[in-house]
Amino acid sequence: MTALKSRKYLEEILEKTQEELETALVDAKKELFNLRFQNATNQLDNTSRIKEVRKNIARIKTIQTQRQMGLIK
């Protein structure tokens, strides 16, 4: 994920509500599980996607934490 893509993704998740973030987090975790499973069975072509999804999960969790602390809306 290039810097431009990650910036765009960050802007997208900042626009989401708390409920939408929870849904996005669950979806990302499911995707990560599936990617890891595919990797273990040698069916995954793009292994860099695992790293990308892990970072997206961290971004979502960071936004959630910042909202709980009142740092952002």
DSSP file (Angstrom, degrees, kcal/mol; ACC not computed):
  #  RESIDUE AA STRUCTURE BP1 BP2  ACC     N-H-->O    O-->H-N    N-H-->O    O-->H-N    TCO  KAPPA ALPHA  PHI   PSI    X-CA   Y-CA   Z-CA
    1    1 A M              0   0    0      0, 0.0     2,-0.0     0, 0.0     0, 0.0   0.000 360.0 360.0 360.0 122.5    0.0    0.0    0.0
    2    2 A T     >  -     0   0    0      1,-0.1     4,-2.6     4,-0.0     5,-0.2  -0.252 360.0-102.4 -75.9 170.0    1.5    3.2   -1.1
    3    3 A A  H  > S+     0   0    0      1,-0.2     4,-2.2     2,-0.2     5,-0.2   0.870 123.3  52.7 -61.1 -36.6    1.4    6.4    1.1
    4    4 A L  H  > S+     0   0    0      2,-0.2     4,-2.1     1,-0.2    -1,-0.2   0.912 110.4  46.6 -66.9 -42.2   -1.4    7.8   -1.1
    5    5 A K  H  > S+     0   0    0      2,-0.2     4,-2.5     1,-0.2    -2,-0.2   0.914 113.0  48.8 -65.8 -42.5   -3.5    4.6   -0.7
    6    6 A S  H  X S+     0   0    0     -4,-2.6     4,-2.3     1,-0.2    -1,-0.2   0.877 111.0  50.9 -66.7 -35.8   -2.9    4.5    3.1
    7    7 A R  H  X S+     0   0    0     -4,-2.2     4,-2.2    -5,-0.2    -1,-0.2   0.910 110.9  48.5 -65.4 -41.8   -3.8    8.2    3.4
    8    8 A K  H  X S+     0   0    0     -4,-2.1     4,-2.0     2,-0.2    -2,-0.2   0.906 111.5  49.9 -64.5 -41.8   -7.0    7.6    1.4
    9    9 A Y  H  X S+     0   0    0     -4,-2.5     4,-2.4     1,-0.2    -2,-0.2   0.901 109.5  51.9 -62.9 -41.1   -7.9    4.6    3.6
   10   10 A L  H  X S+     0   0    0     -4,-2.3     4,-1.8     1,-0.2    -2,-0.2   0.914 108.9  49.8 -61.7 -43.4   -7.3    6.7    6.7
   11   11 A E  H  X S+     0   0    0     -4,-2.2     4,-1.0     1,-0.2    -1,-0.2   0.880 109.8  52.8 -62.7 -37.4   -9.6    9.4    5.4
   12   12 A E  H  X S+     0   0    0     -4,-2.0     4,-0.5     1,-0.2     3,-0.5   0.925 110.7  44.9 -64.1 -45.3  -12.3    6.8    4.7
   13   13 A I  H >< S+     0   0    0     -4,-2.4     3,-0.6     1,-0.2    -1,-0.2   0.786 106.2  60.5 -74.7 -23.8  -12.2    5.3    8.2
   14   14 A L  H 3< S+     0   0    0     -4,-1.8    -1,-0.2     1,-0.2    -2,-0.2   0.808 102.9  53.2 -68.3 -27.3  -12.2    8.8    9.8
   15   15 A E  H 3< S+     0   0    0     -4,-1.0    -1,-0.2    -3,-0.5    -2,-0.2   0.637  92.8  96.7 -80.2 -14.7  -15.6    9.4    8.1
   16   16 A K  S << S-     0   0    0     -3,-0.6     2,-0.1    -4,-0.5    -3,-0.0  -0.393  74.4-120.3 -80.0 153.2  -17.1    6.2    9.5
   17   17 A T     >  -     0   0    0     -2,-0.1     4,-2.1     1,-0.1     5,-0.2  -0.303  34.7 -99.2 -79.3 171.9  -19.3    6.0   12.6
   18   18 A Q  H  > S+     0   0    0      1,-0.2     4,-2.0     2,-0.2     5,-0.1   0.889 125.2  50.3 -61.0 -39.9  -18.3    3.9   15.6
   19   19 A E  H  > S+     0   0    0      1,-0.2     4,-2.1     2,-0.2    -1,-0.2   0.895 109.7  50.1 -66.8 -39.8  -20.6    1.1   14.5
   20   20 A E  H  > S+     0   0    0      1,-0.2     4,-2.5     2,-0.2    -1,-0.2   0.858 109.0  52.9 -66.3 -34.8  -19.2    1.1   11.0
   21   21 A L  H  X S+     0   0    0     -4,-2.1     4,-2.5     2,-0.2    -2,-0.2   0.900 107.2  51.6 -65.9 -40.5  -15.7    0.9   12.5
   22   22 A E  H  X S+     0   0    0     -4,-2.0     4,-2.3     2,-0.2    -2,-0.2   0.922 111.8  46.8 -61.2 -43.6  -16.7   -2.1   14.5
   23   23 A T  H  X S+     0   0    0     -4,-2.1     4,-2.5     1,-0.2    -2,-0.2   0.913 112.2  49.8 -64.2 -43.6  -18.0   -3.8   11.3
   24   24 A A  H  X S+     0   0    0     -4,-2.5     4,-2.4     1,-0.2    -1,-0.2   0.875 110.3  51.5 -63.5 -37.2  -14.9   -2.9    9.4
   25   25 A L  H  X S+     0   0    0     -4,-2.5     4,-2.3     2,-0.2    -2,-0.2   0.921 110.3  47.5 -66.0 -44.7  -12.7   -4.3   12.2
   26   26 A V  H  X S+     0   0    0     -4,-2.3     4,-2.2     1,-0.2    -2,-0.2   0.922 113.2  49.1 -62.0 -44.1  -14.6   -7.6   12.2
   27   27 A D  H  X S+     0   0    0     -4,-2.5     4,-2.4     1,-0.2    -2,-0.2   0.903 111.2  49.4 -62.4 -41.9  -14.3   -7.8    8.4
   28   28 A A  H  X S+     0   0    0     -4,-2.4     4,-2.5     1,-0.2    -1,-0.2   0.888 110.1  50.5 -66.3 -38.7  -10.6   -7.1    8.4
   29   29 A K  H  X S+     0   0    0     -4,-2.3     4,-2.2     2,-0.2    -1,-0.2   0.887 110.7  49.5 -66.7 -38.0  -10.0   -9.7   11.1
   30   30 A K  H  X S+     0   0    0     -4,-2.2     4,-2.4     2,-0.2    -2,-0.2   0.914 111.3  49.5 -64.5 -42.4  -11.9  -12.3    9.0
   31   31 A E  H  X S+     0   0    0     -4,-2.4     4,-2.7     1,-0.2    -2,-0.2   0.911 109.8  51.1 -62.9 -42.1   -9.9  -11.4    6.0
   32   32 A L  H  X S+     0   0    0     -4,-2.5     4,-2.5     2,-0.2     5,-0.2   0.912 109.5  50.6 -61.9 -42.7   -6.7  -11.7    7.9
   33   33 A F  H  X S+     0   0    0     -4,-2.2     4,-2.3     1,-0.2    -2,-0.2   0.937 112.1  46.9 -59.2 -47.1   -7.7  -15.1    9.1
   34   34 A N  H  X S+     0   0    0     -4,-2.4     4,-2.6     1,-0.2    -2,-0.2   0.891 111.8  50.7 -63.9 -39.9   -8.5  -16.2    5.6
   35   35 A L  H  X S+     0   0    0     -4,-2.7     4,-2.4     2,-0.2    -1,-0.2   0.911 110.9  48.4 -64.5 -41.8   -5.2  -14.8    4.3
   36   36 A R  H  X S+     0   0    0     -4,-2.5     4,-2.2     2,-0.2    -2,-0.2   0.889 111.6  50.4 -65.2 -38.6   -3.3  -16.6    6.9
   37   37 A F  H  X S+     0   0    0     -4,-2.3     4,-1.4    -5,-0.2    -2,-0.2   0.928 111.5  47.7 -64.6 -45.0   -5.1  -19.9    6.2
   38   38 A Q  H  <>S+     0   0    0     -4,-2.6     5,-3.2     1,-0.2     6,-0.8   0.883 111.4  51.7 -62.5 -38.4   -4.4  -19.5    2.4
   39   39 A N  H ><5S+     0   0    0     -4,-2.4     3,-1.3     1,-0.2    -1,-0.2   0.895 107.3  52.1 -65.6 -39.6   -0.8  -18.8    3.2
   40   40 A A  H 3<5S+     0   0    0     -4,-2.2    -1,-0.2     1,-0.3    -2,-0.2   0.807 112.7  45.1 -67.3 -28.9   -0.5  -21.9    5.4
   41   41 A T  T 3<5S-     0   0    0     -4,-1.4    -1,-0.3    -5,-0.1    -2,-0.2   0.216 115.2-115.4 -99.4  14.3   -1.9  -24.0    2.5
   42   42 A N  T < 5S+     0   0    0     -3,-1.3    -3,-0.2     1,-0.1    -2,-0.1   0.813  85.0 116.3  57.0  35.6    0.3  -22.4   -0.1
   43   43 A Q      < +     0   0    0     -5,-3.2     2,-0.5    -6,-0.1    -4,-0.2   0.428  44.2  99.9-106.7  -2.8   -2.7  -20.9   -1.9
   44   44 A L        +     0   0    0     -6,-0.8     3,-0.2     1,-0.2    -9,-0.0  -0.759  41.6 177.9 -94.0 122.9   -1.8  -17.2   -1.4
   45   45 A D  S    S+     0   0    0     -2,-0.5     2,-1.0     1,-0.2    -1,-0.2   0.882  75.6  48.8 -86.3 -43.5   -0.1  -15.4   -4.2
   46   46 A N    >   +     0   0    0      1,-0.2     3,-1.3     2,-0.1     4,-0.3  -0.755  60.3 171.4-103.8  87.8    0.2  -11.9   -2.7
   47   47 A T  T >> S+     0   0    0     -2,-1.0     3,-1.1     1,-0.3     4,-0.7   0.698  71.1  72.4 -71.6 -18.2    1.7  -12.4    0.7
   48   48 A S  H 3> S+     0   0    0      1,-0.2     4,-1.9     2,-0.2    -1,-0.3   0.701  81.2  74.4 -69.3 -16.5    2.1   -8.6    1.2
   49   49 A R  H <> S+     0   0    0     -3,-1.3     4,-2.5     1,-0.2    -1,-0.2   0.828  88.0  60.5 -64.1 -31.2   -1.7   -8.4    1.6
   50   50 A I  H <> S+     0   0    0     -3,-1.1     4,-2.3    -4,-0.3    -1,-0.2   0.942 106.2  45.5 -60.9 -47.6   -1.3   -9.9    5.1
   51   51 A K  H  X S+     0   0    0     -4,-0.7     4,-2.1     1,-0.2    -1,-0.2   0.891 112.2  52.2 -62.3 -40.6    0.9   -7.0    6.2
   52   52 A E  H  X S+     0   0    0     -4,-1.9     4,-2.0     1,-0.2    -1,-0.2   0.916 110.4  46.6 -63.4 -44.6   -1.5   -4.5    4.6
   53   53 A V  H  X S+     0   0    0     -4,-2.5     4,-2.3     2,-0.2    -1,-0.2   0.891 110.0  54.2 -67.1 -39.2   -4.5   -5.9    6.4
   54   54 A R  H  X S+     0   0    0     -4,-2.3     4,-2.0     1,-0.2    -1,-0.2   0.909 109.8  47.7 -60.4 -41.5   -2.7   -6.0    9.7
   55   55 A K  H  X S+     0   0    0     -4,-2.1     4,-2.4     2,-0.2    -1,-0.2   0.878 109.3  53.4 -67.7 -37.2   -1.9   -2.3    9.3
   56   56 A N  H  X S+     0   0    0     -4,-2.0     4,-2.4     2,-0.2    -2,-0.2   0.895 107.3  51.6 -64.0 -39.1   -5.5   -1.5    8.5
   57   57 A I  H  X S+     0   0    0     -4,-2.3     4,-2.4     1,-0.2    -2,-0.2   0.921 110.2  49.3 -61.6 -43.4   -6.6   -3.3   11.6
   58   58 A A  H  X S+     0   0    0     -4,-2.0     4,-2.2     1,-0.2    -2,-0.2   0.889 109.5  52.0 -63.4 -39.4   -4.1   -1.2   13.6
   59   59 A R  H  X S+     0   0    0     -4,-2.4     4,-2.3     2,-0.2    -2,-0.2   0.924 110.3  48.0 -62.6 -44.2   -5.4    2.0   11.9
   60   60 A I  H  X S+     0   0    0     -4,-2.4     4,-2.3     1,-0.2    -2,-0.2   0.933 112.6  48.2 -62.5 -45.9   -9.0    1.2   12.8
   61   61 A K  H  X S+     0   0    0     -4,-2.4     4,-2.4     1,-0.2    -1,-0.2   0.864 109.8  53.3 -63.7 -36.0   -8.1    0.4   16.4
   62   62 A T  H  X S+     0   0    0     -4,-2.2     4,-2.6     2,-0.2    -1,-0.2   0.926 109.1  48.2 -64.5 -44.9   -6.1    3.6   16.7
   63   63 A I  H  X S+     0   0    0     -4,-2.3     4,-2.2     1,-0.2    -2,-0.2   0.919 111.6  50.8 -61.5 -43.5   -9.1    5.7   15.5
   64   64 A Q  H  X S+     0   0    0     -4,-2.3     4,-2.1     1,-0.2    -2,-0.2   0.922 111.7  47.0 -60.4 -44.6  -11.4    3.9   18.0
   65   65 A T  H  X S+     0   0    0     -4,-2.4     4,-2.0     1,-0.2    -2,-0.2   0.915 110.9  51.3 -63.9 -44.0   -9.0    4.6   20.8
   66   66 A Q  H  X>S+     0   0    0     -4,-2.6     5,-2.5     1,-0.2     6,-0.8   0.876 110.4  49.5 -62.6 -37.2   -8.6    8.3   19.8
   67   67 A R  H ><5S+     0   0    0     -4,-2.2     3,-0.7     3,-0.2    -1,-0.2   0.897 109.3  51.5 -68.6 -39.1  -12.4    8.7   19.7
   68   68 A Q  H 3<5S+     0   0    0     -4,-2.1    -2,-0.2     1,-0.2    -1,-0.2   0.859 111.2  47.9 -64.5 -34.3  -12.7    7.1   23.2
   69   69 A M  H 3<5S-     0   0    0     -4,-2.0    -1,-0.2    -5,-0.2    -2,-0.2   0.550 115.1-118.6 -83.4  -7.4  -10.2    9.4   24.6
   70   70 A G  T <<5S+     0   0    0     -3,-0.7    -3,-0.2    -4,-0.5    -2,-0.1   0.680  77.1 126.2  80.5  17.8  -11.9   12.4   22.9
   71   71 A L  S   <S+     0   0    0     -5,-2.5     2,-0.3    -6,-0.2    -4,-0.2   0.809  77.6  17.0 -78.5 -29.8   -8.9   13.4   20.8
   72   72 A I              0   0    0     -6,-0.8    -2,-0.2    -9,-0.1    -1,-0.1  -0.915 360.0 360.0-136.0 164.9  -11.0   13.3   17.6
   73   73 A K              0   0    0     -2,-0.3    -6,-0.1    -3,-0.1    -2,-0.0   0.475 360.0 360.0 -76.2 360.0  -14.7   13.4   16.7
